[in-house]
Amino acid sequence: MKVIETPLQFLPRLSELMGREIWIKRDDLNGDILTAGNKKRKLAYLLADAKQRGADTILTTGGPNSNHARATAAASIQMGFTPVLVLAGRAPDARRGNYLLNSLMGVEMKFSGARTQEEMEAALADFADQLAQQGKRPYVIGVGGSNGLGSLGYLDAYEEMRRQAEQAGIRFDWLFAAAGSGGTLAGLIYGRDLARDQTRIVGISPWLKEEKIRQQIDRCLAELDRLAERKRTEQTGLGYQVSDAYLGKGYGVPTESGMEALRLLAQTEAILLDHVYTAKAMAGCLDFIRRGTVKPGEKVLFWHTGGAPGLFVLE
């Protein structure tokens, strides 16, 4: 599966409004499979592994309107696999957003009633066992495709962004991104450390509490230490930050600050975020600027991880 280079774009009107130089990495513009966003970079590695292992069926999980589940289904179809989605909760009453897109693609969807990540992964494993007993060759992709193998896609992404930034003559002081299941942020941190950059990386959690998302990021980093061709022989010492302060009432529930950030970017730059992930991440980025944590003169990169189809479930 080919992963195309996505634009690194300056945001002149938002920058003027906020008094900081703000750029955006447009992984929402990755070219195909229904705006797969950050999922495509992970899936390039995961589905190649599935192919090598002789799988014929790809299973993954997520919420009923999961971007990851929809992107996995679409990529699986393109690569000749049969996708099966073992989704949390119950089937939505109306076919909208990603649930509609999965239906149009003819994807088999099972609703497990699961509410927690642990329950989702248990249901996924149970259904994979059932398929194996039927003679299928299932390959299981966990929540968000976030493991060391998937995170390699975002090690590549950081190196791509860094080449673009060098061509533009810019070094970023801050990088903000949504930290949903941890793999994207882990790859970016690993890439930053390999490059020995001094960029502060902040993950805004739209789902898990800080302790849990940090555990998942650290697990992915440990797996990257085993998988990456180049190792982090000298750390920057910067580490990373995660925050659940912009989560609100829970996963998928819009927040006032998130919707304000969504409208602000749409009205200044005509770029759409989604209310589940990227709007909350942008709310965190803007809050860091407004509180002065991001100092005047410091340069900011916001990493757009996609997800706009999710907007079509909003009332």
Beta strands, then each sheet from edge to edge (+ up, - down):
strand 1: 8-10
strand 2: 21-26
strand 3: 57-62
strand 4: 82-87
strand 5: 108-111
strand 6: 138-141
strand 7: 174-178
strand 8: 200-204
strand 9: 241-243
strand 10: 299-304
sheet 1: 1+ 2- 10- 7- 8- 9-
sheet 2: 5+ 4+ 3+ 6+
end
